[in-house]
Amino acid sequence: MSFEITGKLFKKFETQSKTQTFQAREFVLEHSPTQYPQYIKFQLVQDRCNLIDDYAEGEEMKVYFDVRGNKWTDPNTQEDKFFTNLNAWKVEKGAAPQVAQGPAAAPAANPVATGDQMDPMGEDDLPF
């Protein structure tokens, strides 16, 4: 299932080689649907690491992404670890920030609850 979200590029990091055959690059999108901005970290992998090269921090952008969950077992302790990544697969110049929607083919669906949706009276003043 694919999702999309718009906001400002807050921070982009350099590409890192995780192994000899795998590279990843992270960036943070500032999404501000309410007075409390959300800072959402995305990951680009392999040949997509250069997708944000032409974007400057502070620039509006739209990010298309998938949610990925992985399990890794520590070889020393045999303890399972679980990771969730937001894997960006496409970015484009964006307009005003919008709430994340998904899947892309069904714009009425809204899997991300904003502060306004969680409190229908709009009286929640918590910053998170």
C-alpha positions as CSV (number, residue, x, y, z in Angstrom):
1,M,0.0,0.0,0.0
2,S,1.4,3.4,-0.9
3,F,0.9,6.7,0.8
4,E,1.7,10.3,0.1
5,I,2.3,13.4,2.2
6,T,3.4,17.0,1.6
7,G,5.5,19.3,3.7
8,K,8.9,21.1,3.9
9,L,12.2,19.3,3.6
10,F,13.6,19.9,7.1
11,K,16.8,18.0,7.0
12,K,18.6,15.7,4.5
13,F,21.5,13.4,5.4
14,E,24.3,12.0,3.4
15,T,24.0,8.5,1.8
16,Q,25.4,5.8,4.0
17,S,26.7,2.4,2.9
18,K,25.1,-0.1,5.3
19,T,26.9,-3.1,3.6
20,Q,28.9,-3.6,0.5
21,T,25.8,-4.0,-1.5
22,F,23.2,-1.8,0.3
23,Q,23.1,2.0,0.7
24,A,20.4,4.2,2.3
25,R,19.8,7.9,2.8
26,E,17.5,9.5,5.3
27,F,15.6,12.8,5.3
28,V,13.1,14.6,7.5
29,L,9.9,16.2,6.3
30,E,8.3,18.9,8.4
31,H,4.5,18.3,8.2
32,S,2.4,21.1,9.8
33,P,-1.3,20.3,9.6
34,T,-1.9,22.0,13.0
35,Q,0.1,24.5,15.1
36,Y,2.4,21.6,16.2
37,P,4.7,20.5,13.4
38,Q,5.5,16.8,13.0
39,Y,9.0,15.8,11.9
40,I,8.8,12.6,9.9
41,K,11.9,10.6,9.0
42,F,12.0,8.8,5.6
43,Q,14.5,6.5,4.0
44,L,15.6,6.3,0.4
45,V,17.5,3.1,-0.6
46,Q,19.8,2.0,-3.4
47,D,19.4,3.9,-6.7
48,R,16.8,6.2,-5.1
49,C,19.3,7.8,-2.7
50,N,19.8,10.7,-5.1
51,L,16.1,11.7,-5.4
52,I,16.5,14.6,-3.0
53,D,19.8,15.9,-4.4
54,D,18.1,18.8,-6.1
55,Y,16.0,19.8,-3.1
56,A,17.0,22.5,-0.6
57,E,16.1,22.4,3.1
58,G,12.9,24.4,3.6
59,E,11.6,23.6,0.1
60,E,8.0,22.2,-0.2
61,M,7.8,18.7,-1.5
62,K,5.5,15.7,-1.9
63,V,6.7,12.3,-0.8
64,Y,5.3,9.0,-2.0
65,F,6.2,6.2,0.4
66,D,5.5,2.7,1.6
67,V,5.6,1.4,5.2
68,R,8.0,-1.4,5.7
69,G,8.5,-3.6,8.8
70,N,11.5,-5.8,9.4
71,K,12.6,-8.3,12.0
72,W,16.3,-8.9,12.8
73,T,17.6,-11.4,15.3
74,D,20.7,-10.4,17.3
75,P,23.2,-13.2,16.7
76,N,24.7,-12.7,20.2
77,T,21.5,-12.8,22.3
78,Q,19.1,-14.4,19.8
79,E,16.7,-11.5,20.7
80,D,14.4,-10.4,18.0
81,K,14.4,-6.7,17.1
82,F,11.7,-5.0,15.0
83,F,12.1,-2.0,12.8
84,T,9.6,0.2,10.9
85,N,10.7,2.3,8.0
86,L,9.0,4.8,5.8
87,N,10.5,4.0,2.4
88,A,10.2,6.9,0.0
89,W,10.1,5.9,-3.6
90,K,9.2,9.1,-5.3
91,V,9.4,12.9,-4.5
92,E,8.2,15.9,-6.4
93,K,7.9,19.6,-5.9
94,G,4.9,20.2,-3.6
95,A,2.4,22.9,-2.8
96,A,0.7,23.5,0.6
97,P,1.1,20.8,3.2
98,Q,-1.7,18.2,3.3
99,V,-2.6,15.3,5.5
100,A,-1.1,12.0,4.5
101,Q,-3.5,9.9,2.3
102,G,-3.4,6.4,1.2
103,P,-3.6,4.4,-0.8
104,A,-2.9,6.9,-3.6
105,A,-5.9,5.6,-5.6
106,A,-8.4,6.2,-2.8
107,P,-8.0,9.8,-1.6
108,A,-10.9,9.6,0.8
109,A,-8.9,7.2,3.1
110,N,-6.9,8.9,5.8
111,P,-4.6,6.5,7.7
112,V,-2.8,9.3,9.7
113,A,-4.7,10.8,12.6
114,T,-3.9,14.4,13.2
115,G,-4.6,16.2,16.5
116,D,-7.9,17.6,15.1
117,Q,-9.1,14.1,14.2
118,M,-8.3,12.6,17.6
119,D,-10.1,15.4,19.5
120,P,-13.3,16.3,17.6
121,M,-13.7,19.4,19.9
122,G,-10.3,20.7,19.0
123,E,-9.5,21.3,22.6
124,D,-6.3,19.2,22.9
125,D,-3.4,21.5,23.4
126,L,-0.7,18.8,23.8
127,P,2.3,19.4,21.4
128,F,2.4,15.7,20.4
